[in-house]
Amino acid sequence: QVQLVESGGGLVQAGGSLRLSCAASGSIVSINSMGWYRQAPGKQRELVARITSAVSTNYADSVKGRFTISRDNAKNTVYLQMSSLKPEDTGVYYCNANLRTTRYTYYADYWGQGTQVTVSS
């Protein structure tokens, strides 16, 4: 079994900062990529940021220059530093990991339970 446990969400005023963390645990052989997605009320889930095992990153255009994703491979943990937050950043943030649990299986996506981020104006 694999678990992704997120932390760090909350309520913050516009212009403020938050740091999200997500730790993957369980039967993990290797992790390809880790990332953060968010879902605002009435909208589809969208990619916020993603980081590969080679430390290649990509960001949604709406967060470039404000958010920074990083990863600690030794801890199977991914972080999302969010700065200059805007009300439109409000939503449930989900951690994603593309990993495999044995050497004989394909990589598959796993998801955390989500953490609420609310930015007030």
Disulfide bonds with the S-S distance in Angstrom:
Cys22-Cys95 2.04
